[in-house]
Amino acid sequence: MEPLVISNLVLWVLVLGLAAVVLALLRQVGVLHERIAPAGALVGGELPTVGDEAPVLEVADWRGEVLRIGGPNAENIETLLFFVSPSCSVCKSVLPVVCSVRDAEKFRLVIASDGERDEHVAFVETHGLARERYVLSAALGLAYQVGRLPYAVLIGADGVVKARGLVNQREHVESLFEARDRGVASLHEYRAGREMTR
Protein backbone atom coordinates (compact mmCIF):
# COMPACT_ATOMS: atom_id res chain seq x y z
CA MET A 1 0.00 0.00 0.00
CA GLU A 2 2.87 2.38 0.80
CA PRO A 3 4.41 2.26 -2.74
CA LEU A 4 0.96 3.10 -4.20
CA VAL A 5 0.63 6.19 -1.96
CA ILE A 6 4.16 7.30 -2.81
CA SER A 7 3.58 6.87 -6.56
CA ASN A 8 0.32 8.87 -6.33
CA LEU A 9 2.09 11.67 -4.48
CA VAL A 10 4.86 11.73 -7.06
CA LEU A 11 2.30 11.84 -9.87
CA TRP A 12 0.42 14.73 -8.21
CA VAL A 13 3.65 16.66 -7.79
CA LEU A 14 4.42 16.10 -11.48
CA VAL A 15 0.89 17.17 -12.52
CA LEU A 16 1.10 20.34 -10.44
CA GLY A 17 4.58 21.05 -11.86
CA LEU A 18 3.30 20.60 -15.43
CA ALA A 19 0.33 22.87 -14.70
CA ALA A 20 2.72 25.56 -13.47
CA VAL A 21 4.84 25.20 -16.62
CA VAL A 22 1.73 25.45 -18.85
CA LEU A 23 0.58 28.61 -17.05
CA ALA A 24 4.04 30.15 -17.44
CA LEU A 25 4.03 29.32 -21.16
CA LEU A 26 0.56 30.83 -21.57
CA ARG A 27 1.81 34.03 -19.99
CA GLN A 28 4.80 34.10 -22.36
CA VAL A 29 2.55 33.55 -25.39
CA GLY A 30 0.45 36.53 -24.25
CA VAL A 31 3.56 38.69 -23.90
CA LEU A 32 4.78 37.64 -27.37
CA HIS A 33 1.34 38.33 -28.84
CA GLU A 34 1.48 41.90 -27.52
CA ARG A 35 5.02 42.44 -28.82
CA ILE A 36 4.39 41.03 -32.28
CA ALA A 37 1.71 43.28 -33.71
CA PRO A 38 -0.07 42.38 -36.95
CA ALA A 39 1.98 43.14 -40.03
CA GLY A 40 0.52 45.66 -42.39
CA ALA A 41 1.06 46.21 -46.09
CA LEU A 42 4.68 47.11 -46.78
CA VAL A 43 4.95 50.75 -47.81
CA GLY A 44 7.99 52.29 -49.46
CA GLY A 45 8.70 55.84 -50.53
CA GLU A 46 6.51 55.68 -53.64
CA LEU A 47 4.47 58.63 -54.82
CA PRO A 48 1.72 59.62 -54.48
CA THR A 49 1.88 59.18 -50.73
CA VAL A 50 -1.10 58.59 -48.49
CA GLY A 51 -3.07 61.83 -48.26
CA ASP A 52 -2.10 62.99 -51.77
CA GLU A 53 -4.56 63.36 -54.63
CA ALA A 54 -4.52 60.22 -56.77
CA PRO A 55 -3.35 60.73 -60.36
CA VAL A 56 -6.30 60.86 -62.74
CA LEU A 57 -6.07 58.49 -65.70
CA GLU A 58 -8.52 57.08 -68.17
CA VAL A 59 -7.83 53.47 -69.16
CA ALA A 60 -9.73 50.80 -71.07
CA ASP A 61 -10.68 47.64 -69.23
CA TRP A 62 -10.68 44.08 -70.60
CA ARG A 63 -14.09 44.58 -72.28
CA GLY A 64 -13.09 47.90 -73.82
CA GLU A 65 -15.00 50.16 -71.41
CA VAL A 66 -13.15 53.34 -70.42
CA LEU A 67 -12.53 53.64 -66.68
CA ARG A 68 -11.62 56.86 -64.92
CA ILE A 69 -9.17 56.17 -62.11
CA GLY A 70 -8.42 58.91 -59.60
CA GLY A 71 -10.35 62.04 -58.81
CA PRO A 72 -13.69 62.07 -56.99
CA ASN A 73 -15.81 58.98 -57.66
CA ALA A 74 -19.27 59.70 -59.10
CA GLU A 75 -20.71 56.63 -57.28
CA ASN A 76 -19.16 57.82 -53.99
CA ILE A 77 -17.30 54.56 -53.38
CA GLU A 78 -13.63 53.75 -52.84
CA THR A 79 -11.44 52.17 -55.48
CA LEU A 80 -8.83 49.51 -54.81
CA LEU A 81 -6.18 49.25 -57.51
CA PHE A 82 -4.68 45.78 -57.34
CA PHE A 83 -1.54 45.39 -59.46
CA VAL A 84 -0.78 41.84 -60.61
CA SER A 85 1.13 39.83 -63.18
CA PRO A 86 0.09 36.52 -64.80
CA SER A 87 3.54 35.11 -63.96
CA CYS A 88 3.35 36.07 -60.25
CA SER A 89 2.34 33.09 -58.09
CA VAL A 90 1.75 35.28 -55.02
CA CYS A 91 -0.60 37.48 -57.08
CA LYS A 92 -2.62 34.39 -57.98
CA SER A 93 -2.92 33.35 -54.33
CA VAL A 94 -3.90 36.85 -53.11
CA LEU A 95 -6.43 37.48 -55.90
CA PRO A 96 -9.27 35.45 -54.27
CA VAL A 97 -8.54 37.23 -50.97
CA VAL A 98 -8.93 40.63 -52.61
CA CYS A 99 -12.24 39.56 -54.16
CA SER A 100 -13.57 38.30 -50.81
CA VAL A 101 -12.47 41.50 -49.04
CA ARG A 102 -14.23 43.49 -51.79
CA ASP A 103 -17.48 41.70 -50.97
CA ALA A 104 -17.10 42.65 -47.29
CA GLU A 105 -15.82 46.23 -47.72
CA LYS A 106 -17.88 47.24 -50.80
CA PHE A 107 -15.34 49.02 -53.00
CA ARG A 108 -14.70 49.23 -56.72
CA LEU A 109 -11.94 46.77 -57.60
CA VAL A 110 -9.65 47.50 -60.54
CA ILE A 111 -7.14 44.76 -61.31
CA ALA A 112 -4.21 46.25 -63.19
CA SER A 113 -1.31 44.83 -65.13
CA ASP A 114 0.64 45.65 -68.26
CA GLY A 115 1.95 43.93 -71.35
CA GLU A 116 0.31 42.48 -74.43
CA ARG A 117 -3.27 41.23 -74.23
CA ASP A 118 -2.24 37.78 -75.52
CA GLU A 119 -0.09 37.27 -72.42
CA HIS A 120 -3.14 37.75 -70.18
CA VAL A 121 -5.87 35.71 -71.93
CA ALA A 122 -5.19 32.45 -70.04
CA PHE A 123 -4.81 34.29 -66.73
CA VAL A 124 -8.13 36.12 -67.18
CA GLU A 125 -9.94 32.90 -68.17
CA THR A 126 -8.41 30.74 -65.42
CA HIS A 127 -9.29 33.20 -62.66
CA GLY A 128 -12.66 34.33 -64.05
CA LEU A 129 -11.60 37.95 -64.46
CA ALA A 130 -13.42 38.72 -67.71
CA ARG A 131 -16.29 40.28 -65.72
CA GLU A 132 -13.94 42.20 -63.43
CA ARG A 133 -12.45 45.61 -64.19
CA TYR A 134 -9.16 44.25 -65.54
CA VAL A 135 -6.93 46.82 -67.20
CA LEU A 136 -3.67 46.61 -69.09
CA SER A 137 -1.86 49.90 -68.66
CA ALA A 138 1.82 50.58 -68.17
CA ALA A 139 0.93 54.24 -67.51
CA LEU A 140 -1.13 53.24 -64.47
CA GLY A 141 1.77 51.34 -62.89
CA LEU A 142 4.11 54.24 -63.61
CA ALA A 143 1.72 56.81 -62.15
CA TYR A 144 1.65 54.90 -58.84
CA GLN A 145 5.34 53.91 -58.99
CA VAL A 146 4.62 50.20 -58.60
CA GLY A 147 7.91 48.34 -58.38
CA ARG A 148 6.95 45.01 -56.79
CA LEU A 149 3.88 42.79 -57.01
CA PRO A 150 1.24 42.19 -55.78
CA TYR A 151 0.68 45.84 -54.92
CA ALA A 152 -2.48 47.67 -53.89
CA VAL A 153 -3.56 51.30 -53.69
CA LEU A 154 -6.76 52.32 -51.90
CA ILE A 155 -8.27 55.52 -53.30
CA GLY A 156 -11.08 57.20 -51.37
CA ALA A 157 -14.31 58.36 -52.95
CA ASP A 158 -12.86 61.88 -52.71
CA GLY A 159 -9.93 60.94 -54.99
CA VAL A 160 -7.31 60.92 -52.20
CA VAL A 161 -4.92 58.00 -51.64
CA LYS A 162 -6.02 56.43 -48.33
CA ALA A 163 -3.54 53.52 -48.11
CA ARG A 164 -1.09 51.63 -50.28
CA GLY A 165 1.54 48.94 -50.14
CA LEU A 166 2.86 45.52 -51.07
CA VAL A 167 0.19 42.93 -50.21
CA ASN A 168 1.42 39.35 -49.97
CA GLN A 169 -1.38 37.92 -47.84
CA ARG A 170 -4.88 38.54 -46.48
CA GLU A 171 -3.55 40.39 -43.42
CA HIS A 172 -1.81 42.91 -45.69
CA VAL A 173 -4.94 43.52 -47.75
CA GLU A 174 -7.07 44.04 -44.64
CA SER A 175 -4.41 46.35 -43.17
CA LEU A 176 -5.11 48.86 -45.97
CA PHE A 177 -8.65 49.33 -44.65
CA GLU A 178 -7.48 49.31 -41.05
CA ALA A 179 -4.95 52.06 -41.85
CA ARG A 180 -7.71 54.05 -43.58
CA ASP A 181 -10.01 53.68 -40.58
CA ARG A 182 -7.27 54.81 -38.18
CA GLY A 183 -6.27 57.75 -40.38
CA VAL A 184 -2.65 56.65 -40.79
CA ALA A 185 -0.52 55.85 -43.82
CA SER A 186 0.14 52.29 -42.62
CA LEU A 187 -0.19 50.07 -39.58
CA HIS A 188 3.59 50.40 -39.17
CA GLU A 189 3.13 54.16 -38.68
CA TYR A 190 0.28 53.52 -36.25
CA ARG A 191 2.38 51.09 -34.17
CA ALA A 192 5.33 53.50 -34.16
CA GLY A 193 3.06 56.27 -32.86
CA ARG A 194 1.70 54.05 -30.10
CA GLU A 195 5.19 52.99 -29.01
CA MET A 196 6.28 56.64 -28.78
CA THR A 197 3.37 57.46 -26.48
CA ARG A 198 4.25 54.66 -24.06
C-alpha positions in Angstrom: 0.0 0.0 0.0 2.9 2.4 0.8 4.4 2.3 -2.7 1.0 3.1 -4.2 0.6 6.2 -2.0 4.2 7.3 -2.8 3.6 6.9 -6.6 0.3 8.9 -6.3 2.1 11.7 -4.5 4.9 11.7 -7.1 2.3 11.8 -9.9 0.4 14.7 -8.2 3.7 16.7 -7.8 4.4 16.1 -11.5 0.9 17.2 -12.5 1.1 20.3 -10.4 4.6 21.1 -11.9 3.3 20.6 -15.4 0.3 22.9 -14.7 2.7 25.6 -13.5 4.8 25.2 -16.6 1.7 25.5 -18.9 0.6 28.6 -17.0 4.0 30.2 -17.4 4.0 29.3 -21.2 0.6 30.8 -21.6 1.8 34.0 -20.0 4.8 34.1 -22.4 2.5 33.6 -25.4 0.4 36.5 -24.2 3.6 38.7 -23.9 4.8 37.6 -27.4 1.3 38.3 -28.8 1.5 41.9 -27.5 5.0 42.4 -28.8 4.4 41.0 -32.3 1.7 43.3 -33.7 -0.1 42.4 -36.9 2.0 43.1 -40.0 0.5 45.7 -42.4 1.1 46.2 -46.1 4.7 47.1 -46.8 4.9 50.7 -47.8 8.0 52.3 -49.5 8.7 55.8 -50.5 6.5 55.7 -53.6 4.5 58.6 -54.8 1.7 59.6 -54.5 1.9 59.2 -50.7 -1.1 58.6 -48.5 -3.1 61.8 -48.3 -2.1 63.0 -51.8 -4.6 63.4 -54.6 -4.5 60.2 -56.8 -3.4 60.7 -60.4 -6.3 60.9 -62.7 -6.1 58.5 -65.7 -8.5 57.1 -68.2 -7.8 53.5 -69.2 -9.7 50.8 -71.1 -10.7 47.6 -69.2 -10.7 44.1 -70.6 -14.1 44.6 -72.3 -13.1 47.9 -73.8 -15.0 50.2 -71.4 -13.2 53.3 -70.4 -12.5 53.6 -66.7 -11.6 56.9 -64.9 -9.2 56.2 -62.1 -8.4 58.9 -59.6 -10.4 62.0 -58.8 -13.7 62.1 -57.0 -15.8 59.0 -57.7 -19.3 59.7 -59.1 -20.7 56.6 -57.3 -19.2 57.8 -54.0 -17.3 54.6 -53.4 -13.6 53.8 -52.8 -11.4 52.2 -55.5 -8.8 49.5 -54.8 -6.2 49.3 -57.5 -4.7 45.8 -57.3 -1.5 45.4 -59.5 -0.8 41.8 -60.6 1.1 39.8 -63.2 0.1 36.5 -64.8 3.5 35.1 -64.0 3.3 36.1 -60.3 2.3 33.1 -58.1 1.7 35.3 -55.0 -0.6 37.5 -57.1 -2.6 34.4 -58.0 -2.9 33.3 -54.3 -3.9 36.9 -53.1 -6.4 37.5 -55.9 -9.3 35.4 -54.3 -8.5 37.2 -51.0 -8.9 40.6 -52.6 -12.2 39.6 -54.2 -13.6 38.3 -50.8 -12.5 41.5 -49.0 -14.2 43.5 -51.8 -17.5 41.7 -51.0 -17.1 42.6 -47.3 -15.8 46.2 -47.7 -17.9 47.2 -50.8 -15.3 49.0 -53.0 -14.7 49.2 -56.7 -11.9 46.8 -57.6 -9.6 47.5 -60.5 -7.1 44.8 -61.3 -4.2 46.3 -63.2 -1.3 44.8 -65.1 0.6 45.7 -68.3 2.0 43.9 -71.4 0.3 42.5 -74.4 -3.3 41.2 -74.2 -2.2 37.8 -75.5 -0.1 37.3 -72.4 -3.1 37.7 -70.2 -5.9 35.7 -71.9 -5.2 32.5 -70.0 -4.8 34.3 -66.7 -8.1 36.1 -67.2 -9.9 32.9 -68.2 -8.4 30.7 -65.4 -9.3 33.2 -62.7 -12.7 34.3 -64.0 -11.6 37.9 -64.5 -13.4 38.7 -67.7 -16.3 40.3 -65.7 -13.9 42.2 -63.4 -12.4 45.6 -64.2 -9.2 44.2 -65.5 -6.9 46.8 -67.2 -3.7 46.6 -69.1 -1.9 49.9 -68.7 1.8 50.6 -68.2 0.9 54.2 -67.5 -1.1 53.2 -64.5 1.8 51.3 -62.9 4.1 54.2 -63.6 1.7 56.8 -62.2 1.6 54.9 -58.8 5.3 53.9 -59.0 4.6 50.2 -58.6 7.9 48.3 -58.4 6.9 45.0 -56.8 3.9 42.8 -57.0 1.2 42.2 -55.8 0.7 45.8 -54.9 -2.5 47.7 -53.9 -3.6 51.3 -53.7 -6.8 52.3 -51.9 -8.3 55.5 -53.3 -11.1 57.2 -51.4 -14.3 58.4 -53.0 -12.9 61.9 -52.7 -9.9 60.9 -55.0 -7.3 60.9 -52.2 -4.9 58.0 -51.6 -6.0 56.4 -48.3 -3.5 53.5 -48.1 -1.1 51.6 -50.3 1.5 48.9 -50.1 2.9 45.5 -51.1 0.2 42.9 -50.2 1.4 39.3 -50.0 -1.4 37.9 -47.8 -4.9 38.5 -46.5 -3.5 40.4 -43.4 -1.8 42.9 -45.7 -4.9 43.5 -47.7 -7.1 44.0 -44.6 -4.4 46.3 -43.2 -5.1 48.9 -46.0 -8.6 49.3 -44.7 -7.5 49.3 -41.0 -5.0 52.1 -41.8 -7.7 54.1 -43.6 -10.0 53.7 -40.6 -7.3 54.8 -38.2 -6.3 57.7 -40.4 -2.7 56.6 -40.8 -0.5 55.9 -43.8 0.1 52.3 -42.6 -0.2 50.1 -39.6 3.6 50.4 -39.2 3.1 54.2 -38.7 0.3 53.5 -36.2 2.4 51.1 -34.2 5.3 53.5 -34.2 3.1 56.3 -32.9 1.7 54.0 -30.1 5.2 53.0 -29.0 6.3 56.6 -28.8 3.4 57.5 -26.5 4.3 54.7 -24.1 
